[in-house]
Amino acid sequence: MNTECKTIKELLEERELEQLSPYATTCKNSKGRKRPRNEQFEIRTEFQRDRDKILHSKSFRRIKHRSFYHHIMTISEQDLHILWKLHK
């Protein structure tokens, strides 16, 4: 019986390695940040934090509904949604 207890973040990183292409950049193999983040509960990966930062930014929400950029932003949202599903 395996008594090793893994964190959610470690499980997500393992799933990333299993599901993504060997050529894909994974969280585990990224260079990281210049200034490390000190979070009390490290559940999300760095890529998930970056995705959330983009999706919930004021500028992304502001430009999302403009008709000229609607097609471009819809594509970007679809790409981000696909990335989100991969990181689930």
VEXKOL-867510 format. One record per residue (C-alpha): x, y, z. Coordinates in steps of 0.25 Angstrom, whole numbers. Each point is the difference from the previous one (the first is absolute). Layout:
BEGIN
REC      c1      c2      c3
REC       X       Y       Z
...
# end
This chain:
BEGIN
REC      c1      c2      c3
REC       0       0       0
REC       5      14      -4
REC       0       9      12
REC       6      12      -8
REC      -9      12       2
REC       1       9     -12
REC      -5      14      -1
REC     -10       5     -10
REC      10       8      -7
REC       9     -12      -1
REC     -11      -9      -6
REC      -3      11     -10
REC      14       1      -4
REC       1     -15      -2
REC     -13       0      -8
REC       6      11      -9
REC      12      -9      -2
REC      -9     -12      -4
REC      -9       8      -9
REC       8      10      -7
REC       9      -2     -12
REC      15      -2       4
REC       3      13      -7
REC     -10       8       8
REC       5       9      11
REC      -4      -5      14
REC      -1       7      13
REC      10      -9       6
REC      11       3     -11
REC      -3      15      -1
REC      11      10       5
REC     -10       5      10
REC      -1      14       5
REC      10      11       3
REC      -7       2      14
REC      -6     -12       6
REC     -14       1       4
REC      -3      -3      15
REC     -14      -6       1
REC      -6      -7      12
REC      -6     -11      -9
REC       7      -4     -12
REC     -11      -7      -8
REC       1       7     -14
REC      12      -2      -9
REC       7      13      -5
REC      -6      -2     -14
REC     -14       0       7
REC       3      13       8
REC       5       6     -13
REC     -13      -4      -8
REC      -9       5      12
REC       8      13       0
REC      -3       2     -15
REC     -15      -4       0
REC      -3       9      12
REC       8      12      -3
REC      -8      13      -3
REC       6       2     -13
REC      -4     -14      -5
REC     -14       2       5
REC      -1      14      -6
REC       5      -4     -14
REC      -8     -14       0
REC     -13       6      -5
REC       4      10     -10
REC      -5      -4     -14
REC      13       3      -7
REC       8      -9       9
REC     -11     -10       3
REC       5     -10     -10
REC      14       0       4
REC      -3       0      15
REC     -10     -11      -2
REC      11      -8      -6
REC       9       3      12
REC     -10      -4      10
REC      -2     -13      -7
REC      15      -2       0
REC       0       3      15
REC     -12      -9       2
REC       7     -11      -6
REC      13       2       8
REC      -9       1      13
REC      -6     -14      -4
REC      14      -6      -2
REC       4       5      14
REC     -13      -5       7
# end
